[in-house]
Structure formats: C-alpha cells, structure tokens
C-alpha cells in the first residue's frame, strides 16, 4: 500500500471556474490533480491512483458515466471512490450515478463546506479500506505479503509490462528439505526458519516495483519488473547465497549443512501468445529442474513469444 502524508484528489471538470473553486478549497488539506477531459482522467487514475475522484458528468470527449464505467471495469482503478458533480439536479441522474458505483453525488452550484465534508468522509473510508486490505494481504507467520497480494501484484505488473513492452521476471523459491527440518527440529523451529528466510528475502528486494510474497508452505515468490533475464538470474543467485549465509543449522539436508533454497526463474515480455499463468508455471517448472540438479541452485529460462 502506498504511503503518503496527504490524500490525493483528482478533480475532473472542463469548467475553469469550477476547477479553480474546488482546487483552492481542497489544497489546504489534500494534494489536488486536475483533468479537463475523460481521457486524461482515465490516464491519471491508471498511473497515479488518486484516493478520490470528483467527476463532472458533462465533459467534452466522454461523459462522466462513461468515465465511471471505465474505472469500475478496470481491476487497477475499480477501488477508487468517485463523487459525481453535475448541473443535473434530478433523482434520476443521482440514481444512475450511484447504480454505476459512485460513492456520492452533489449538484452545481456547490457549497464548499458541503464538498469538504463529503470529501473527508470518502477519504476516511478509503484509508480504512486500504488498511483492512493490507492486513488481509499479509502472511500471518512471516509478516510479508501473502499469495493473495502476490496475485494482485502479478496482475498489475503484467498489465504494466504489456503496456510498456518491458520484461517481467518471476523467481519461484523453495526451501530445500524443509519437511525433514520440521520433523527433526519441531514446528516452532520450522516457523522460525521460515520467518528468517522471509526476512532475508524481503531485505534483499530493494528496487521500486519489486515484491516478495509467501506463496504457501515453504514456498516464496519474487516479482521483478523491467529486468533482463541475465539480471534476474544474477539477482536470484544473490538471494540463494544470502539465505545460505544465514547458516541455519540443518543436519538432515542432503545438499548442505545449513538451510538452503532452490530457485526457478522465468522471464517474459507479455504478449498475446502468453499469459501471466504461463510465467508462474514456467518458473515453477524451473524449481523442479533445480531440485533435480541437486538443489541449492538457480535455474532460469526465458519465455519466447
């Protein structure tokens, strides 16, 4: 979840006077972004993800209802709350906006105290929702994101890579001989081992956009946007070495005297012939290859279009 000191409000209106009134009234408490057409509003929402959109219904290129529909139909923007602003003061217009997913509605000419109160309510609800979602997305044992969050991140980064025509790499990580470790040292020690491995992986994932998650059991997964296949493999090798250097004693491992990991890496440039599921599947296949090679190693491949 993005951290910031102020909420960001996107004002979408082609009337300069309305924009000026709203912007001046809101800037004391919020960061304000302005768009004078629907296309620009959609672009800003996709790239900057504001906390709230104040959306005029009458726009020069597409109406506010169309903008609202586009935002609600996109997985990357559907969570952004919308307050409609319109000169059509009718129950029919209000009902139509609310049925499309708008959070609130007010008519022109508007009164700034009323606007501020309604904006504050929606911003507060958005922050509480974001907090609850972030807690749901955290693995209870390790404190890092869980598979639910990974699935969301993968969808987001896959779409971004497709738009920008850049690579996306995925590292599938498996703790070697974890069942014998758990059986010999006990579940408490096993839990502690997973926590330490997770912390080490998380510590090494530093680039903006990179993310690590617990995929399930002793499996972890790292997402690496905009990176070459060679760079992804080199990074995976640094993760392998970093975990081995923790020197967690493992007397029942057949590949080392301490806890180690096997990593499968897959890199793709999203295309119509590939899916994000293919990326996960191929990375998982690479893990099995790493295991067949004796474990405690990295194998990598590149998906071809």
DAQUICOR-V539668 format. One line per field, one symbol per residue. ss: DSSP state (H for helix, E for strand, C for the rest). A space follows every 50 residues. Layout:
BEGIN
ss=???
END
This chain:
BEGIN
ss=CCCCCCCEEEEECCCHHHHHHHHHHHCCCCEEEEECCHHHHHHHHHHHCC CEEEEECCCCCCCHHHHHHHHHCCCCCCCCEEEEEECCCCHHHHHHHHHC CCCEEEECCCCHHHHHHHHHHHHHHHHHHHHHHHHHCECCCCCCECHHHH HHHHHHHHHHHHHHCCEEEEEEEEECCHHHHHHHHCHHHHHHHHHHHHHH HHHHCCCCCCEEEEEECCEEEEEEECCCHHHHHHHHHHHHHHHHCCCCEC CCCCCCCECCEEEEEEEEECCCCCCHHHHHHHHHHHHHHHHHCCCCCEEE EECCC
END
